[in-house]
Amino acid sequence: MNSIDMEQLARLINELPGMSEQDKIKYLSIILIYYENKCAGRVFVYKTLGYTERKTRSRINKLVDKGFLHKTNYSVCISEQASETLRGLVINRYDLGKQVLVSMNGFPQGILEDIKYKILRFRDYIVIYTMDPGSLEIIGYTIGDKIDIPGLPGELAIKYERLVRDLVENDSLFILWNHYRKYIYDSILLFSLYKVL
């Protein structure tokens, strides 16, 4: 499997429109919709994200102007360059009743090894950007088939390892969410990773 190029991802995030980090996260969430769906209409985007139609149209137009998206006769599609930047990124989501497990695959092993030492900053950024301290249950990663959930004591770590073992793939970053907003929280995870690396 191909790994996502973190330098290209950082360049993409730096080039996103928007003055604030929250603005950039909103633009990134739109790009993630197009990355997963290739093409989509504006109505699908604003209904999926919960943004207003006016703001969504404005953001899509800015992403088209910057070359991240392009218009076709009937919809808007992700540009080849933006798709290539995210190539290798696979997002799997699992509904576990009251929680959602999100596993992101495609990161280089060095990034996953590095996150162990930056887990508190990483978690802090996620909580700050979600503006919901209760949204996050655990953060962990796999290198090969070894699961690591930094900061958890042994018995608790074993409990969560059993929960996620059959769901997460090798070489992935995963989060168990208590509250989850598809694409928005995925973009928060990527943006937070960008901030700590």
C-alpha positions, -999 to +999 in steps of 0.1 A: +000+000+000+012+035-008+019+059+021+006+095+021+034+120+015+033+142+046+052+170+030+026+172+002-001+171+028+015+200+047+018+219+015-019+213+007-030+225+042-007+256+040-023+265+006-059+261+018-080+293+018-091+307+051-076+330+077-080+308+108-072+272+116-109+265+119-115+279+084-087+256+070-103+226+088-136+234+071-120+236+037-101+203+044-134+186+054-148+195+020-117+182+002-121+149+021-157+145+009-144+149-027-114+126-021-138+098-010-165+105-035-145+119-064-174+141-075-204+155-056-229+183-058-231+212-035-263+200-019-247+167-009-217+186+006-237+211+027-261+184+039-233+160+048-213+186+067-241+207+081-227+240+068-250+266+052-256+264+015-242+299+010-210+292+029-206+258+012-210+274-023-185+301-014-160+275+000-163+252-030-158+282-054-126+292-035-114+256-037-121+256-074-102+289-078-072+275-059-072+243-081-081+218-054-115+211-071-128+215-107-162+220-121-178+196-146-212+201-164-232+186-135-210+186-104-177+194-089-148+169-087-115+167-069-085+178-089-059+153-099-033+172-079-054+172-046-063+135-052-026+126-057-016+145-025-040+123-005-033+091-024-027+063+000-050+077+027-078+053+036-104+062+062-124+033+077-153+041+101-170+016+124-202+022+143-198+006+177-231+016+192-226+048+211-191+053+197-174+054+163-140+040+156-121+058+129-090+042+115-068+061+091-044+041+071-016+052+048+008+070+071+045+062+070+057+041+100+080+069+111+050+092+116+032+065+137+063+059+158+067+097+163+031+102+175+038+082+207+060+110+219+036+138+209+003+121+219-006+147+245-002+176+221-020+157+194-049+150+218-050+186+229-052+199+194-081+175+186-100+186+217-094+223+209-105+220+173-136+198+181-144+222+210-158+191+228-135+176+255-158+146+258-157+138+221-125+117+223-122+083+241-088+070+230-061+076+204-039+048+193-019+034+164-006+002+149+028-006+136+026-039+119+001-058+139+011-043+172-015-020+188-003+008+210-026+031+230-002+056+246-011+068+281-034+040+291-026+017+320-022-020+312-056-034+320-075-005+304-052-007+273-060-045+270-097-038+271-095-013+243-071-035+223-096-063+223-123-038+211-103-026+181-081-056+173-102-070+145-111-036+130-079-016+127-054-025+100-016-026+102+001+007+102-028+029+110-038+057+133-071+052+151-095+072+173-125+060+193-149+089+193-177+094+218-192+121+195-183+120+158-190+143+128-180+125+096-154+144+075-152+173+099-135+152+127-115+134+100-101+168+089-095+177+125-074+146+130-053+153+098-050+190+108-039+181+143-014+156+130+000+184+107+003+207+138+023+182+159+047+171+131 
